[in-house]
């Protein structure tokens, strides 16, 4: 045993091999991973309530679209209601998953529906009831990813 470096154990040699890399630097120190951006993924209760009510509305929309009253409004109204239901379904799924695009899509749909109601001569101040949902969703947008 004339040369101590010849006595290197098997584990010391494997530590620096590419197959047994432990995540540390070349001196064996483990450095912590950089911090991840903090995004609160917990869905607020009010968003959950809006989503549940929205999902019920999405289920009801095709039923309403198939009524005689919807046919009397115009031939375009039934496809409009069905397309509206599909887009709102996507919107409420996005809100449920706390996606940042969902409040934007909700705002666009709110404005489109307000325009359609106004164009049909059916707009009333009560039609602004969904504005509260839009405003609350926009207020929570910073907590969405």
MARLUMGU-472540 format. One record per residue (C-alpha): residue number from 0; residue in three letters; x, y, z. Coordinates in steps of 0.1 Angstrom, whole numbers, plus 5000, padded with zeros to 4 digits. Layout:
% residues N
+------+------+------+------+------+
: resi : resn :   px :   py :   pz :
+------+------+------+------+------+
:  NUM :  ALA :    X :    Y :    Z :
...
+------+------+------+------+------+
***
This chain:
% residues 145
+------+------+------+------+------+
: resi : resn :   px :   py :   pz :
+------+------+------+------+------+
:    0 :  UNK : 5000 : 5000 : 5000 :
:    1 :  UNK : 5025 : 5025 : 4988 :
:    2 :  UNK : 5000 : 5048 : 4971 :
:    3 :  UNK : 4968 : 5058 : 4991 :
:    4 :  UNK : 4951 : 5071 : 4960 :
:    5 :  UNK : 4951 : 5036 : 4946 :
:    6 :  UNK : 4928 : 5025 : 4975 :
:    7 :  UNK : 4899 : 5046 : 4964 :
:    8 :  UNK : 4867 : 5028 : 4971 :
:    9 :  UNK : 4842 : 5019 : 4945 :
:   10 :  UNK : 4816 : 5043 : 4959 :
:   11 :  UNK : 4839 : 5073 : 4956 :
:   12 :  UNK : 4845 : 5065 : 4919 :
:   13 :  UNK : 4807 : 5060 : 4912 :
:   14 :  UNK : 4798 : 5093 : 4929 :
:   15 :  UNK : 4814 : 5113 : 4901 :
:   16 :  UNK : 4801 : 5090 : 4874 :
:   17 :  UNK : 4772 : 5101 : 4852 :
:   18 :  UNK : 4750 : 5072 : 4863 :
:   19 :  UNK : 4751 : 5079 : 4900 :
:   20 :  UNK : 4747 : 5117 : 4900 :
:   21 :  UNK : 4731 : 5127 : 4933 :
:   22 :  UNK : 4722 : 5162 : 4923 :
:   23 :  UNK : 4750 : 5179 : 4942 :
:   24 :  UNK : 4778 : 5200 : 4927 :
:   25 :  UNK : 4812 : 5187 : 4919 :
:   26 :  UNK : 4822 : 5189 : 4956 :
:   27 :  UNK : 4792 : 5169 : 4968 :
:   28 :  UNK : 4772 : 5198 : 4982 :
:   29 :  UNK : 4735 : 5198 : 4974 :
:   30 :  UNK : 4722 : 5232 : 4965 :
:   31 :  UNK : 4684 : 5239 : 4969 :
:   32 :  UNK : 4664 : 5242 : 4938 :
:   33 :  UNK : 4655 : 5278 : 4928 :
:   34 :  UNK : 4622 : 5289 : 4943 :
:   35 :  UNK : 4591 : 5283 : 4922 :
:   36 :  UNK : 4568 : 5313 : 4916 :
:   37 :  UNK : 4541 : 5314 : 4942 :
:   38 :  UNK : 4506 : 5310 : 4926 :
:   39 :  UNK : 4478 : 5302 : 4950 :
:   40 :  UNK : 4461 : 5272 : 4934 :
:   41 :  UNK : 4433 : 5270 : 4960 :
:   42 :  UNK : 4400 : 5279 : 4944 :
:   43 :  UNK : 4381 : 5306 : 4964 :
:   44 :  UNK : 4346 : 5295 : 4976 :
:   45 :  UNK : 4329 : 5322 : 4956 :
:   46 :  UNK : 4344 : 5310 : 4923 :
:   47 :  UNK : 4334 : 5274 : 4932 :
:   48 :  UNK : 4298 : 5286 : 4938 :
:   49 :  UNK : 4298 : 5305 : 4905 :
:   50 :  UNK : 4311 : 5274 : 4886 :
:   51 :  UNK : 4285 : 5251 : 4901 :
:   52 :  UNK : 4257 : 5275 : 4892 :
:   53 :  UNK : 4273 : 5280 : 4857 :
:   54 :  UNK : 4275 : 5242 : 4851 :
:   55 :  UNK : 4238 : 5239 : 4860 :
:   56 :  UNK : 4231 : 5267 : 4835 :
:   57 :  UNK : 4251 : 5250 : 4808 :
:   58 :  UNK : 4231 : 5218 : 4813 :
:   59 :  UNK : 4198 : 5238 : 4811 :
:   60 :  UNK : 4208 : 5258 : 4780 :
:   61 :  UNK : 4203 : 5230 : 4754 :
:   62 :  UNK : 4169 : 5222 : 4770 :
:   63 :  UNK : 4159 : 5258 : 4766 :
:   64 :  UNK : 4173 : 5260 : 4731 :
:   65 :  UNK : 4150 : 5231 : 4720 :
:   66 :  UNK : 4118 : 5248 : 4732 :
:   67 :  UNK : 4092 : 5264 : 4709 :
:   68 :  UNK : 4098 : 5298 : 4725 :
:   69 :  UNK : 4135 : 5297 : 4713 :
:   70 :  UNK : 4123 : 5288 : 4678 :
:   71 :  UNK : 4099 : 5317 : 4677 :
:   72 :  UNK : 4127 : 5342 : 4684 :
:   73 :  UNK : 4144 : 5333 : 4652 :
:   74 :  UNK : 4162 : 5305 : 4634 :
:   75 :  UNK : 4196 : 5318 : 4645 :
:   76 :  UNK : 4187 : 5317 : 4682 :
:   77 :  UNK : 4188 : 5280 : 4688 :
:   78 :  UNK : 4223 : 5276 : 4674 :
:   79 :  UNK : 4234 : 5307 : 4693 :
:   80 :  UNK : 4222 : 5293 : 4726 :
:   81 :  UNK : 4239 : 5260 : 4719 :
:   82 :  UNK : 4272 : 5277 : 4709 :
:   83 :  UNK : 4268 : 5299 : 4740 :
:   84 :  UNK : 4265 : 5268 : 4762 :
:   85 :  UNK : 4296 : 5252 : 4748 :
:   86 :  UNK : 4317 : 5284 : 4753 :
:   87 :  UNK : 4303 : 5289 : 4788 :
:   88 :  UNK : 4312 : 5253 : 4796 :
:   89 :  UNK : 4348 : 5259 : 4785 :
:   90 :  UNK : 4347 : 5292 : 4806 :
:   91 :  UNK : 4335 : 5275 : 4837 :
:   92 :  UNK : 4360 : 5246 : 4834 :
:   93 :  UNK : 4387 : 5273 : 4831 :
:   94 :  UNK : 4374 : 5291 : 4862 :
:   95 :  UNK : 4372 : 5258 : 4881 :
:   96 :  UNK : 4409 : 5251 : 4871 :
:   97 :  UNK : 4418 : 5287 : 4880 :
:   98 :  UNK : 4431 : 5296 : 4845 :
:   99 :  UNK : 4438 : 5332 : 4838 :
:  100 :  UNK : 4421 : 5332 : 4804 :
:  101 :  UNK : 4387 : 5322 : 4819 :
:  102 :  UNK : 4378 : 5356 : 4833 :
:  103 :  UNK : 4387 : 5372 : 4800 :
:  104 :  UNK : 4365 : 5348 : 4781 :
:  105 :  UNK : 4337 : 5353 : 4807 :
:  106 :  UNK : 4339 : 5391 : 4801 :
:  107 :  UNK : 4338 : 5387 : 4763 :
:  108 :  UNK : 4307 : 5364 : 4766 :
:  109 :  UNK : 4290 : 5388 : 4790 :
:  110 :  UNK : 4295 : 5416 : 4765 :
:  111 :  UNK : 4283 : 5396 : 4735 :
:  112 :  UNK : 4252 : 5385 : 4754 :
:  113 :  UNK : 4245 : 5420 : 4764 :
:  114 :  UNK : 4248 : 5431 : 4728 :
:  115 :  UNK : 4225 : 5403 : 4716 :
:  116 :  UNK : 4199 : 5412 : 4743 :
:  117 :  UNK : 4200 : 5449 : 4733 :
:  118 :  UNK : 4198 : 5441 : 4696 :
:  119 :  UNK : 4167 : 5419 : 4702 :
:  120 :  UNK : 4151 : 5447 : 4723 :
:  121 :  UNK : 4151 : 5425 : 4753 :
:  122 :  UNK : 4177 : 5442 : 4774 :
:  123 :  UNK : 4167 : 5454 : 4809 :
:  124 :  UNK : 4188 : 5465 : 4839 :
:  125 :  UNK : 4183 : 5430 : 4853 :
:  126 :  UNK : 4204 : 5418 : 4824 :
:  127 :  UNK : 4234 : 5432 : 4842 :
:  128 :  UNK : 4231 : 5406 : 4870 :
:  129 :  UNK : 4260 : 5386 : 4856 :
:  130 :  UNK : 4282 : 5416 : 4858 :
:  131 :  UNK : 4289 : 5408 : 4894 :
:  132 :  UNK : 4302 : 5373 : 4884 :
:  133 :  UNK : 4324 : 5389 : 4858 :
:  134 :  UNK : 4338 : 5415 : 4882 :
:  135 :  UNK : 4345 : 5389 : 4909 :
:  136 :  UNK : 4362 : 5366 : 4884 :
:  137 :  UNK : 4384 : 5395 : 4872 :
:  138 :  UNK : 4392 : 5404 : 4908 :
:  139 :  UNK : 4406 : 5368 : 4913 :
:  140 :  UNK : 4425 : 5368 : 4880 :
:  141 :  UNK : 4459 : 5376 : 4897 :
:  142 :  UNK : 4456 : 5343 : 4917 :
:  143 :  UNK : 4451 : 5323 : 4885 :
:  144 :  UNK : 4478 : 5309 : 4863 :
+------+------+------+------+------+
***
